Every structure is written in structure tokens, then in C-alpha cells.
Amino acid sequence: MYALSALFVVAALAGVLFLDYEPGRAAAWVAVLVGGATLMLVGQRVERSPALSATLVSTGAIAGGFPLFWTIVVPVAAAAVVASSVALARRQSARA
């Protein structure tokens, strides 16, 4: 999950540096990708509520994967992160 978060941040920086977007679109690009990475990182740090953790990680993965859907690899990675975070949250909830 940390790798996907890092990928989103790198893609945000690369988009600003190499893509020819107008300032508003570049800001949206950065906001969505960095916001997704931030949600994933915050979700990984939530220890008391597995459901909240899975929700934050899943929302961040989907948000960050949306602008990179054309790469095919990122949506697959985001789907794997969503599935694993939900499975982990269910396992932790079953123990409690």
C-alpha cells in the first residue's frame, strides 16, 4: 500500500513537470493523486477501527487510480489494495 501511495505522489509530480496542462487542470491532477495517497496513508494508521481504515484506504486507492486508469496497471493495483484492505478489516473485526 505504501508503494501505491508513493506511485500516486510520483505521478502527481511527473504530471506537473511533463504534461502540458493548464494551471487549473494541473492543480486538480495533483489534488486527486496526492489526496488519494494521503487517504491511503492515513487509513493505514487508523488502528482502532478496521472498517474506517478499510474505507479510507479504499477511497484513496480509487481516487488516486481514477486519473491513471489509462495505464491498466494502476487500476489493477488499486483493486488489489481495495480487496486486501477489506479482507484485512473483516479478519480483524472477526477477532474482536
C-alpha positions in Angstrom: 0.0 0.0 0.0 2.9 2.3 0.7 4.2 1.6 -2.8 0.9 2.6 -4.4 0.8 5.8 -2.3 4.3 6.6 -3.5 3.3 5.9 -7.1 0.5 8.4 -6.8 2.8 11.1 -5.5 5.4 10.4 -8.2 2.6 10.5 -10.8 1.4 13.8 -9.5 4.9 15.4 -9.7 5.5 13.9 -13.1 2.2 15.2 -14.4 3.0 18.7 -13.3 6.5 18.5 -14.8 5.9 16.7 -18.0 2.2 17.1 -19.0 1.1 20.3 -20.7 -1.9 21.1 -18.5 -3.3 24.5 -17.8 -2.9 25.5 -14.1 -6.4 24.6 -13.0 -6.2 21.1 -14.5 -2.7 20.6 -13.1 -3.9 21.5 -9.6 -6.8 19.1 -9.9 -4.4 16.4 -11.1 -2.1 17.0 -8.1 -5.0 17.3 -5.6 -6.6 14.0 -6.6 -3.4 12.0 -6.7 -1.9 13.4 -3.5 -5.3 13.3 -1.8 -5.6 9.6 -2.7 -2.1 8.9 -1.4 -2.9 10.8 1.8 -6.1 8.9 2.4 -4.3 5.6 1.9 -1.6 6.6 4.4 -4.0 7.9 7.0 -6.1 4.8 6.6 -3.1 2.6 7.3 -2.5 4.4 10.6 -6.1 4.0 11.9 -5.8 1.1 14.3 -8.9 1.3 16.4 -11.5 0.9 13.6 -10.8 -1.6 10.9 -13.9 -0.5 9.0 -12.7 3.1 8.9 -9.2 2.0 7.9 -10.5 0.0 5.0 -12.8 2.8 3.9 -10.0 5.4 3.9 -7.6 3.1 2.1 -10.2 2.0 -0.4 -11.3 5.6 -1.1 -7.7 6.7 -1.5 -6.9 3.9 -3.9 -10.0 4.5 -6.0 -9.4 8.3 -6.1 -5.8 8.0 -7.0 -6.4 5.3 -9.5 -9.1 7.2 -11.4 -6.8 9.7 -13.2 -4.4 6.9 -14.0 -7.0 4.4 -15.4 -5.3 4.5 -18.8 -2.2 2.8 -17.5 -4.1 -0.5 -16.9 -1.6 -1.5 -14.2 -2.6 1.2 -11.6 -6.3 0.2 -11.6 -5.4 -3.4 -11.1 -3.1 -2.4 -8.2 -5.8 -0.2 -6.8 -8.3 -3.1 -7.0 -5.9 -5.4 -5.2 -5.4 -2.8 -2.5 -9.1 -2.3 -2.0 -9.7 -6.1 -1.9 -6.9 -6.7 0.6 -7.9 -3.8 2.9 -11.5 -5.0 3.0 -10.4 -8.6 3.7 -8.0 -7.4 6.4 -10.7 -5.3 8.0 -13.1 -8.3 8.0 -10.5 -10.5 9.6 -9.7 -8.0 12.3 -13.4 -7.5 13.0 -14.0 -11.2 13.3 -11.3 -11.5 16.0 -12.8 -8.7 18.1 
